[in-house]
Amino acid sequence: MDVSIAEAEGRLAELIRAFENGEPVVITRDGKAVAQLAPATPATPATPASRQVRFGTMRGRIDMKPGWDRPLTEDEFLAGDV
C-alpha cells in the first residue's frame, strides 16, 4: 500500500494495523517513496547484567603527564589556558 504523507497523517492507526496484518506500507512524497513501515526491534537494555566490567582494559593506553593532578590557581582557571 502506497500512501502520501498527507494521507498517512490522518490514517496512521489504520496504516499500522494494515502493516501488522502483513501488508507493506510505503509513505510517498510527490509519488516517490520516502519511508516504509518496518517492524520495531526490541531495545537491548544496558543493564549491569548485560554489561560485564573488565578492569585494566585501558592499562597502557592512557598516558597521564606529570603534574596532571596539580591544583590550579584561580587565575589559571579563569584564564582557561589549561
Backbone bond lengths (Angstrom), bond angles and torsions (degrees), N, CA, C in turn:
res aa  C-N    CA-C-N  psi(-1)  N-CA   C-N-CA  omega(-1)  CA-C   N-CA-C  phi
1 M - - - 1.439 - - 1.522 108.01 -
2 D 1.303 117.09 125.75 1.459 122.85 175.67 1.523 108.44 -106.58
3 V 1.333 116.64 130.54 1.466 121.06 178.40 1.521 108.94 -135.94
4 S 1.320 116.22 148.08 1.460 120.35 177.99 1.523 109.53 -75.69
5 I 1.314 115.96 163.26 1.460 120.64 178.68 1.522 110.07 -59.40
6 A 1.324 117.04 -45.23 1.460 120.83 -179.25 1.530 111.08 -60.46
7 E 1.312 116.91 -41.71 1.457 121.42 179.96 1.532 110.18 -69.16
8 A 1.320 116.82 -38.91 1.464 120.93 -178.52 1.523 111.71 -64.95
9 E 1.329 117.27 -33.33 1.463 120.76 -179.86 1.525 111.31 -58.63
10 G 1.302 116.86 -39.32 1.458 120.27 -178.03 1.521 114.49 -88.10
11 R 1.337 117.21 -11.86 1.470 120.43 -174.37 1.522 112.53 -123.33
12 L 1.321 118.34 24.57 1.461 120.31 -172.44 1.522 112.72 -57.68
13 A 1.329 117.80 -47.84 1.467 120.10 -179.02 1.532 110.71 -59.51
14 E 1.315 116.57 -42.04 1.472 121.41 179.32 1.524 110.72 -64.25
15 L 1.329 116.97 -41.61 1.462 121.00 -179.50 1.530 110.88 -66.02
16 I 1.306 116.44 -38.92 1.463 119.44 178.31 1.524 110.50 -65.59
17 R 1.331 117.10 -41.31 1.467 119.56 177.04 1.521 111.07 -61.62
18 A 1.341 116.50 -42.68 1.462 120.16 178.71 1.526 110.14 -61.01
19 F 1.327 116.75 -42.14 1.462 120.97 179.44 1.526 110.41 -63.78
20 E 1.349 116.40 -42.81 1.463 120.16 178.82 1.523 111.79 -61.76
21 N 1.331 116.49 -26.89 1.469 121.40 178.44 1.524 112.46 -87.87
22 G 1.333 116.95 8.88 1.456 120.65 173.74 1.511 116.06 97.99
23 E 1.317 118.05 1.27 1.462 119.87 -179.30 1.529 109.83 -87.34
24 P 1.335 118.21 127.44 1.466 119.26 177.02 1.530 109.93 -68.56
25 V 1.315 116.43 137.49 1.469 121.45 -179.26 1.521 108.17 -122.37
26 V 1.330 115.79 120.58 1.453 122.50 179.55 1.521 108.30 -117.64
27 I 1.324 116.80 131.46 1.467 122.38 178.86 1.527 107.41 -98.81
28 T 1.321 115.80 133.58 1.465 120.14 -175.37 1.522 111.66 -120.70
29 R 1.325 114.94 156.98 1.465 123.13 171.22 1.522 105.86 -132.19
30 D 1.311 115.87 123.94 1.466 121.42 -177.83 1.525 111.28 54.17
31 G 1.340 116.10 36.59 1.459 121.40 177.12 1.512 115.32 80.61
32 K 1.341 118.19 0.49 1.466 121.16 -179.13 1.523 109.48 -111.20
33 A 1.317 116.29 136.27 1.462 121.95 -179.38 1.522 110.50 -63.05
34 V 1.350 116.81 129.82 1.460 121.33 177.58 1.525 112.29 -123.65
35 A 1.338 117.31 -18.58 1.462 120.78 -179.82 1.517 109.10 -155.40
36 Q 1.317 114.50 160.58 1.454 119.96 179.53 1.525 108.01 -145.10
37 L 1.320 117.35 136.85 1.458 120.10 175.50 1.516 108.18 -70.05
38 A 1.321 115.27 136.94 1.460 121.32 179.73 1.517 108.52 -138.96
39 P 1.326 117.90 154.28 1.459 119.33 -179.92 1.524 111.39 -63.26
40 A 1.311 115.17 143.56 1.456 120.48 176.89 1.518 109.04 -73.04
41 T 1.324 115.89 141.24 1.453 119.90 175.57 1.516 107.83 -97.63
42 P 1.308 117.66 136.45 1.465 119.18 -179.02 1.527 110.71 -64.95
43 A 1.312 115.86 136.27 1.457 120.80 178.03 1.523 109.49 -72.42
44 T 1.320 115.12 141.30 1.455 118.82 176.81 1.522 107.86 -98.50
45 P 1.322 117.71 113.41 1.461 120.08 -177.10 1.525 111.40 -68.42
46 A 1.312 115.38 141.51 1.459 120.99 177.75 1.522 108.24 -93.08
47 T 1.303 115.43 65.27 1.457 121.09 -178.97 1.521 109.29 -89.96
48 P 1.316 117.02 160.15 1.465 118.50 177.99 1.524 112.40 -54.96
49 A 1.325 118.14 -29.27 1.461 120.42 179.91 1.521 111.63 -68.51
50 S 1.339 117.61 -29.68 1.462 119.98 -177.17 1.526 113.20 -93.31
51 R 1.332 117.12 -11.69 1.463 120.59 179.87 1.515 109.06 -123.97
52 Q 1.289 116.07 119.07 1.457 120.55 179.81 1.521 108.90 -97.40
53 V 1.324 116.59 128.95 1.460 121.89 179.34 1.517 109.01 -80.56
54 R 1.332 115.50 131.41 1.457 120.29 176.58 1.525 107.62 -121.79
55 F 1.316 116.25 108.79 1.453 121.16 -179.19 1.522 110.84 -74.52
56 G 1.334 114.90 144.81 1.454 120.84 175.27 1.513 114.84 88.61
57 T 1.334 118.26 3.77 1.465 119.32 -177.11 1.524 112.59 -71.18
58 M 1.323 118.08 -20.06 1.471 120.86 178.94 1.524 112.38 -99.92
59 R 1.331 117.36 2.75 1.460 120.70 -179.59 1.528 109.55 -58.63
60 G 1.327 115.60 129.82 1.453 121.18 179.24 1.525 113.59 84.47
61 R 1.329 118.01 -5.06 1.461 120.73 -178.94 1.528 112.15 -104.40
62 I 1.329 116.57 -14.13 1.462 121.16 179.95 1.515 107.91 -114.29
63 D 1.316 116.28 127.56 1.453 121.52 -177.70 1.531 108.49 -111.49
64 M 1.326 117.09 112.58 1.456 121.93 178.38 1.523 108.23 -95.94
65 K 1.312 116.83 121.84 1.461 122.02 -178.89 1.523 109.82 -73.63
66 P 1.332 117.28 149.80 1.462 120.28 177.71 1.538 109.99 -57.49
67 G 1.319 115.19 136.46 1.457 120.45 178.26 1.519 114.25 85.22
68 W 1.335 118.17 6.94 1.469 120.32 -177.89 1.514 112.38 -60.88
69 D 1.323 117.12 -25.68 1.452 120.24 -177.14 1.537 113.16 -101.71
70 R 1.347 116.55 12.07 1.454 121.12 179.50 1.529 108.91 -66.75
71 P 1.328 117.27 132.62 1.467 119.30 178.24 1.527 110.65 -62.02
72 L 1.314 117.14 142.65 1.457 122.42 177.98 1.519 110.04 -89.13
73 T 1.320 114.03 147.87 1.462 117.59 171.07 1.526 107.34 -79.95
74 E 1.321 115.15 162.46 1.470 119.23 179.09 1.525 110.59 -61.50
75 D 1.330 117.58 -38.03 1.469 121.09 -179.94 1.534 111.20 -65.36
76 E 1.345 117.41 -40.75 1.466 120.48 177.91 1.533 110.51 -63.54
77 F 1.310 115.09 -42.29 1.467 119.70 -179.51 1.529 111.20 -63.77
78 L 1.327 116.57 -46.50 1.472 120.62 -178.07 1.515 112.26 -69.36
79 A 1.339 117.22 -29.60 1.466 120.51 179.34 1.525 111.27 -73.52
80 G 1.329 117.28 -25.25 1.466 121.02 177.98 1.510 113.28 72.47
81 D 1.313 118.13 19.74 1.465 121.34 -177.96 1.513 113.11 -85.13
82 V 1.292 117.92 4.60 1.467 120.38 -177.22 1.490 112.11 -105.86
